[in-house]
Amino acid sequence: MMIDLMENEVFAPWILKGFATILLMQLEVRFGTVPAWVLEKFKGAKEEQYLAWGDRLLTAESLEAVFA
């Protein structure tokens, strides 16, 4: 049986932190140093937002396009 870890109040914050960490690493590799305005967008972001940003990162021409 598969458990939805994002519905688990113990695991969900750790999973979101992992999403943020991986996305930040990928943004830095692709676009260089990540400015403060990007870090502000991460505060309070939900799973769906991290996934959308991750999808956009694949094809975006700029950092601004990832977060448009």
matplotlib code that plots the C-alpha trace (Angstrom):
import matplotlib.pyplot as plt

x = [0.0, 1.4, 1.2, 0.9, 3.8, 2.7, -0.4, 1.7, 2.3, 5.6, 7.1, 5.6, 7.8, 10.9, 9.8, 9.1, 12.6, 14.0, 12.0, 13.4, 17.0, 17.0, 15.3, 17.7, 20.7, 19.3, 18.6, 22.2, 23.6, 21.5, 21.4, 24.2, 23.7, 20.1, 18.9, 17.1, 13.7, 13.8, 14.4, 11.4, 9.2, 10.2, 8.9, 5.6, 5.5, 3.4, 4.2, 2.3, 4.3, 7.7, 6.6, 5.5, 8.8, 10.7, 8.8, 9.4, 13.1, 13.4, 12.6, 12.9, 15.3, 15.7, 15.3, 12.4, 10.6, 10.8, 8.8, 6.5]
y = [0.0, 3.4, 6.2, 9.8, 11.3, 14.8, 14.2, 13.0, 16.0, 14.5, 14.0, 16.8, 19.6, 17.6, 16.7, 20.4, 21.2, 18.6, 20.1, 23.6, 22.3, 20.5, 23.3, 25.9, 23.7, 23.3, 27.1, 27.9, 25.4, 26.8, 30.6, 31.2, 32.9, 33.0, 36.5, 37.3, 37.7, 34.0, 33.0, 35.1, 33.2, 30.0, 31.1, 29.4, 27.8, 24.6, 21.3, 22.3, 25.5, 23.7, 21.2, 23.9, 25.8, 22.6, 22.0, 25.5, 25.3, 22.7, 25.1, 28.6, 31.0, 33.1, 32.9, 35.3, 32.9, 30.1, 32.3, 34.1]
z = [0.0, -1.0, 1.6, 0.5, 2.4, 1.7, 3.8, 6.7, 9.0, 10.1, 6.7, 4.7, 6.0, 5.3, 1.8, 1.0, 2.3, -0.1, -3.0, -2.1, -1.8, -5.0, -6.9, -5.6, -6.6, -10.1, -10.4, -9.4, -11.9, -14.7, -13.9, -11.4, -8.0, -6.9, -5.9, -2.7, -4.5, -5.5, -1.9, -0.9, -3.3, -1.6, 1.8, 2.3, -1.1, -1.4, -3.1, -6.3, -6.6, -6.3, -8.9, -11.3, -10.9, -11.5, -14.7, -15.9, -15.1, -17.8, -20.6, -19.2, -20.9, -17.8, -14.0, -14.3, -16.7, -14.1, -11.7, -14.1]

ax = plt.figure().add_subplot(projection="3d")
ax.plot(x, y, z, "-o")
ax.set_aspect("equal")
plt.show()
